[in-house]
Amino acid sequence: MKKNMGSTDKIIRFLFAIVVAVLFYTKTVEGTLALVLGILATVMMATSLVSFCPLYLPFGLSTRKKKV
């Protein structure tokens, strides 16, 4: 598994997961929306921790800086 996420991408995903967690714990979002956002936040957190996004592969995307 080759890393394909840059630091900005990882930070944005991490911050999104934190915002969703805060919304969930303050009961701002509830029900199905909370469940869907929670799953999405979990996936985003996991992909930011391993620096790999499987959805980037079919499109040949990478947000990592190329080494010169």
N, C-alpha and C positions, 0 to 999 in steps of 0.2 A: 504494500500500500504506500504509494508515493504521496508525500504531503503536497497539497494544492491550495492551502489557505494562507494568506498573508496576515500580518499582525492586526491591521485595521479591521479586516473581516472577522477575525476571532474576537476582537474587542466589542464590535457591534453585536455579534451573536451573544456574547456573554452578558452585555448590558440588557439586551432584549429579555434574556432568561431571568435576570434579576427583577426587571420591571414586572414581568408576568407573575413572578413569585410574590412580589409585594402586593399586586392587585388581588391575587388569590387569597393571601393571608389577611388582607384588610376587608375581604368579602365585597370588593368592588365588582368583581366578576364572579358569577355563580352558574351552576348548571352545566349545560352542554358546552357553552362558550368557554367556561373555565377548564373543562376537560380537554377540549381541542387545543386551547392555548397552552395548557400544561404539557401535553404531549409534544407540541411543537417546540416549546421551550426546552424540554428534556433533550430532544434531538439536536437542537442548536447548541446546547451546552456540551453534549457529547462530541459533536463534530468539532467544536472549537477546542476541546481538550486534546483531541488526537490530530488536529490540523489537517483533517481530510474530509472532504464533502463528496459523497458518491454521486450526487446530482451534477457535479461539475464534469465528471468523466465523459458522458455521451456528447457533451457540447465542446469538449476540449478546453474548458476554462481553467484558469489558475489565477489566484490573486497574490501569489507569492512573487516577490521581486526576483528577477533573474540575476544570477551571479555573473559577474563580468570577468 
